[in-house]
Every structure is written in structure tokens, then in C-alpha cells.
Amino acid sequence: MNDSQTGIFCYSRSRSPGAPSFPVRLTKPVSRFTQVRSLKYLCRFVIRQYTRYDHIQHLPLPTSLKGWIEENQYY
């Protein structure tokens, strides 16, 4: 990650190994380094990313926690 002179973060990312990377310029950057999310937030984010919504109730977790994971959040 580079910080441009205008304060806009520039990222490069290749989609697959061996593919060339490309620059991306964000007009309203949000840095993970200046705005760290809580562990609770990150856990819910990853669980929802890798688990289908209709499978959340089958996870080996307490009922209250499954309900919290199912709550709609705006990411």
C-alpha cells in the first residue's frame, strides 16, 4: 500500500498468481490500519463470508450467538 501525495491510498492486487498487478486509486479510502474493527466484528464478518445464511442455525454455537450472527449489518 502506498500513500499518494494527495492523501489517496493506492493499492495493487493481482487476481491470480503470476498475473500482473494493477493500480487502484480510491477517492474515499478507508484504511484498515487507521480504523481497526473489533474482533467481534471480524469474527461475524468471516463467519458470514464462509457460511450460507440458511446454514447458520446448524453451527455448533449458542442460540443467542447464532441470532447475533444472523442480524443484518451494513458492511
N, C-alpha and C positions, 0 to 999 in steps of 0.2 A: 504494500500500500504506500502510495506517495501522497504528500500533501502539496497541492499546487500553490502557486503564489497568490491566487485569488481565494484560497481557503476551500477549494473544492477538492474532495478526495478523488483520486484516480485509481482504479483497480484494473488488474489484468487477470484473466482467467481463461484457461483452455478447457474445452468441453471433454476432451479425451486425451489420454497420454500420447505424447508425440505431436499433438496438434498445436499449431501456433496460437499464442495468446493474443488478446486484443485489448486495447484500452477502452475504458468506460468512464465517462465523466458524469458525475451526479450533480444535479442542480440544487438539491436539498439533501446533502449527505447526513446519515446518522451513523456515527462511529460506534462500534461495539466496545472500543477502548475508552471512550469518554462517557458512555451510558451503558453500564453493565446491568443486565437483568438479574433478578433473583434466581436462586437455584430452583425454587418452587416453580417459577415461570418457565425456566428452561426445561425442567422435567416434564411439565404438562405439554409444552411445545413438541418435544421429541416423542412422547407417547402418542400424541395426536398425529404426528407426522408418519409414524410407522404402524399405527393400528387403525383399522377401519372403524368408523363411528359405531356401526352395529355390533362390533366385537368388544367394545369397551366393557360392557357388563359381564363379559366372560373372563376378564382379567382377575388374577388371584389377589385382589385388593379389597379393603373395607368398602362397604357400600357408600359411605359418605365421600370417600376419596374418588370413587368411580363417578359419582354425581358431579363432583367438582371438576373432574377432567372433561366431562361432557358439556359443561357450561360453555356457552358461546363467548368467545373472546375475539377482539379485533386486534390482529397482529400487525 
